[in-house]
Amino acid sequence: MKNAFHVMLIPTLGCPARCSYCWSSEPGSPIMRVETVYEVVEWLKNFRDDRVTFTFHGGEPLLAGADFYREALPLLSDGLAHMKPEFAMQTNLWLLTPEIADILAKYHVPLGTSIDGPRELNDLQRGEGYFDRTMKGYELAKAHGLKVSFICTFTSHSVKHKEEIFNFFKDHRFTLKLHPALPSLRTNTPHLWTLDPGEYGDLLVYLLDQYLEHIGEIEIMNINDLCRCVFTRRGSVCTFVDCMGSTFAIGPDGAIYPCYRFVGMPDFVMGNVEDHPTMDDLSKSPAWKFMQHYLDIVEQACGECSHIRYCRGGCPYNAIVPTDGKMHGVDPHCTAYRRVFDEISDRFNSELFGSSILEGGPLLGGPERAKRPGIMALMHRTMLR
């Protein structure tokens, strides 16, 4: 199970790649100093006692170099031992070296990397040579015993090739996590690649079907998480929880943000680790109050929805992008979330109770429904993890 407390460390917003739809890199971004990590430790020592996961994100976190991780990881691991810290990293793997790999392996840091499918399709979206450079890093990571999973970004272009992409991940036995290409408050460019919520819903149901038909051949983390939401009646990833106070992102200069998507945006700074703010201090910031307003919007917009307990209106960042940073509604991917939550609920109800209806969506009957892949096996597989 995921830890309840999550801190994302952003050593830099710089990145050597130039992906067409990326909104989270910033050329010329400074590199976090180890002294900032020390302040993170001092800040969190008395902040809360929950188990914590630190995720190194970016930009490209490997730009910080071997010396940074050689010092930062023991600082966090030993200085916050009472919180039993766990680690993760999201990287394109281009800058992975045997030296860095050994450091990460010592602290059992699983890696997430990004591949959008076969070489030609991937490089169309992420730039020529991206596929080969990332796969070279992947082989190095494997050789050093590092666990690697893959994030696949589906765009308005690549979603038309979903069968090819699914088969690529299945045939390579790659663990898959998917993201829809999103617009951004930083730039208008990603709008060219943005995946329509309706298409995203279709994609999630397609992947649910394929996962069930090929269970044991591939791992799709999103489908696991969506099923876990329905089965446990609570959100299991940040998109589907009230994330304020349980997730923070630390920028290269030590600024504290609600999420890594806001790093580098002054209006969303809640404090700085050098000041060792309390939760009460952070909650008084304009950024915190702005984000908390999302809870009121969700209650008003989603109060009658059967999935509200474990969806919580989706991601507040997604909600404010279409309105230029103003908070007027819920995550526009609501239609996609509701589509797949209904699908999971209906199948679960149908298999478990036949004609009974559980909270979570209307039950669809008939011979076509009966022929669909079963979901109980996936439920057991998901809950045992």
N, C-alpha and C positions, 0 to 999 in steps of 0.2 A: 504494500500500500504506500501511496505517496505521503511524504511528510506534510504536516499542516502548515509549516512555516517555510517560506521560500524567499531567498535573497539572490537576486541576479546581479552579478558583478560584471560591469562593462569596462574592461581594461582600456578599450579605445573604440571609437566609431569608425576608425580607418579600416579599409579592406582592399586587398590587391585585386579582387574580382570587380567586375562592373556588370552585374546582372541587370537585365533590361527593366525588370519590375521592382527592383529592390528600393526600399525607402529607409533602411536602417544603417546605411554607411555614410560616412562624411570624410572626404579627403582632407588630410591635414589635421585630423583630430589628434589631440595629445594622448600620451600613454600614461595609464595610472601608475603612480609610484607605490612601492611596497609600503611606504609610510602610511598611505591611505588604507591599505589592508589592515595595518596595525590599528588604525583608528576604528575600522569596522569591528575589529575584535573588542576593543575597549567599549564601543557603543553597545554591542550586543550582550556583553557579559551580564548585565543586569536588566536587559530590555524585556526578555521573556525566556521561559525555560523549555519551550517545545523543541522537539527534534527539528533540525534545520537542514535544508538542502541548499547548497550554493551552486549556482549555475554560472559558468563563465560564458558570456555572450558578447555580441558585438553589433556591428563591425566584425572584425576578425580577431578573436582573443589571442591567437598564437603570435600576433604582432608584438605582444608584450615580452616574448622571449623566454628562454630557459631559466635565466637567473631569477626572473619574476616569480615563476611557478615554484622554483626550488625554495624560495623564501615564503611565498604566500601560502602554499598548501600546509606546511607545518604550523605557520602562525594561526591559521583558522582551525586546523585539526586539534592542536594542543591547547590553544588559548580558549577554545570553546568546547572542550571535551565534554562538559556537562550537558551540551545540547546534541551530542552524538552526531556531529556534522557528516553529511554525505555530499558528494560532489558530482557535477556533470559539466559538460562543455558542448557548445554548438560551434562547429568550425568547418571550413571547407577543406581542411587537411593539407592545403598546399604547403604550409610552412612547418608541417610536422617533421621532426628530426628524430633519430634514435635517442638522442639525449633527452628531448622533451618527452618522448614516448615512455622512456624508463621512469621519469619523474611522475607522469600521470598514472602509470601502472602501479607504482608504489602506493598511491592513494586511491586506487580502484576507481578512477574517473571514467565513466562511460562517455562515449562520444556520440553526438548527433552530427550528421553531415547532410549535405543537400545534393540530391541528384533528381532530375525531373523526368527520368526515363532513359531510353536508349540514347547513344551518343549524339546522333543528328538532331533529335528533338531537344535534348538537354542543351546542346551548344547553341541552338537557335535562340533559346531564351536566356541562357546564362553566359554566352560568349564562347568564341572558338577556343578550343583547347581545355575548357573547363573540365569536361568529363574525364579526360586522360589524367590531368593533374590531380583531381580528387581521387580517382581510383588508385593512382600510385600511392597517395597518402593512406588510403584504405588498406592496401596490402602491407604497408609499413606498420600501421596500427595493429592489424591482425598478428603480424609477426612478433609483436611485443605484448601480446595477450590482452589487448584492449578491446572491449566490446563496442561495436559500432552499429548504430541504427541510422536509417535514412529518412529525411524529410523530402517529400515530393510536393512541389508547389504546382497546383493545377491552375492554369490560366484560361482565358477565353479561347486561346488557340489550342492548348494541349488537351483540354477536356474532350475535344473531338477525337482524340487518340487514346481514350481511356482503356480500351481493350489491350492495345499494344503496351501501354504503360503497366497495367496490372500484370500482364504476362512476363514483362521484363523483371519485375520484382519477384514474382513467384518463381520463375525459372532460375534466378540467381539466389533464391532463398534469403533475400534481404528483408529485414524487419522494416516495415513501412509506416511512416506517419505522414499524413497529408495536410497541406495548408491550401486554402483558396488564395489566389492572388488578391491583395487588398489595396484599396486606395489609401492615401496617407495625408496627414496634415502638413507634411514637409514639402511635398511636390505633387504636381498634377500628372507626372509621367506615368505612374503605375495605373492610372485609370484606363490606359490603353490595353492593359492585360487583365483587368479585374474580372473575376468570375462572378457571373450573375447568380444571385441567391437561388433562383429556381433551378439553374443548372447544377449548382452545388448540392441541392437536395437530391436531384436525380443521380448525381455521382455517388453520394453517400449510400443510397439504396442499392445502386449497382454494386458497389464494393461490399455491402452487407451480403448480397446474394452470392457474389464470387467468393467471399471469405467462407461462407457456410459450405459452398460446394467444394472448396479446396482446403478445408480445415486440416491442419497438420502440415500443410505445404507452405504456408505463409503466415506471418503475424502482422495484423493491421491494428496499430495501437489505438487509432481513433475509434474504430468499431468496438474494441474492448472497452474503452472509456465510456462510450455512449451506452453500451449494454450495462455496464456497471452502474451508471446513473439510474437507469430504469429499475434494475434489480434491487439496488440498495435504497432507492428513493432520495438520493442526495448527490450533488455534483462531486466529481472526482478530479476535475482539472480546472484550471483558473478561469476558463471561459464560462463555466457553469457554477460558479460560487460567488459569494460576496467577498471579493478579493481584497478590499481595503483592510489593512492591518495584518493581513497574512502573507502578502506579497509585496516586496520592495525591489527597486533597482537602484544600484549605486553607479553613478557616472564616473568617468575618469578623474574628475576633480573632487570626488567624494560627495557630490550632491545626491540627495535622496529623492527618488521619484516613485509614483505608484506602480510603474511597470516599465520594462525596457523600451517599450514603444514611445515613451515620452522623453527618453534621455536626450539631453541637448536642447530641450524646449524650456526656457526660463519660467514660463507661466505655470509649469507643473512641478517645480522644485518645492519640496515640503520641508527641507532642512538640509543639514550637512553632517556627515559622520564625525567631523572634527568637534562638533558641539555636543555630541552624545545626547541627542534629543530623546525625551521620553515619548511614549505613545500619545500622551496628552499634549505634548508640545507639537507633535506632527499633526494631530487632529485639529489644531487651531489654525493651521495654514490654509490660505484660500484654495490651494490645489486640493487638499483633503476634502474640504467642505463642498467643493465643486463635484468631486467624484462621489461623495456620499449622496448627493442629490439624485443620483441614478437609482438608488433604492426606492425612492418615492415614485419615480417614473415607472419602474418595474411593477410596483404594487398596483399602480393605476392602470397600466396598459395590459398587464398579464394576470391580474387577480383572478380571472375566471378560467385561466388555462390550466389544464390538468397536469401540465409538466412544470409548473412554476417552482415546485419544491426543489427540483434538481437542474433546472435550466437557468433560473434567475435572470432571464432577459438577455443572456449572452454577454458579450464583451462590451464594456462601456466605451472603450476606445473606438471600436467599430461603429458605435452608436453616434459618436460626435463628428466623425469624419465627413459624412454627407452634408452636415449642416455647418461646416467650416468652424468646428470647435464648439458649437452651441449644443446644449443637451436638451433635445426636444422629444426623443423617442428611444426605443430599444434598438438593439443590434439588428441591422437590416437582414442579417442571415437567419432571423427568426423563422422565416418560412422553411428554410432548409432544416433547421433543428427540429421544428415541429413535424416535418415530413418524416424524418428518420426515427424520431421518438415514437410517433404513431406506429410506424412500421414495426419497430421492435416490440412495443407494447401489444399490438394486435397479434403478432405471431406467438408471443409468450402466452397471452391469454388463450389463444386458440389451441395451442398444444397442451396447456396445463388444465384448462377447464372446458374445453370443447366450445360450448355456447355461452360460457360465463364471460362477464366483462369486469376487468380490473380497472382501477383508477389508472389513467394514462392514455386513454383514447378509445374510440369506438371500435367494436369488434366487427371485422369483415368476414363473412362466411362464404360458403359455396365451394364447388369443386376446384376452381382455380387456386383459391387460398390453400386448400388441402395439399395441393401438389408442390407448393413452395418449400424450399429447404427448411429443415427444422432448426430451432434456435436453442433448444435446451442443452445441446452438447456445448454450444458456445458459452452459455451461461455457466455451466460447471467449469469449463476451461478458464473463463475469466475470473470467477470468484475464487478459484484455487491459487491464483497468482498473487 
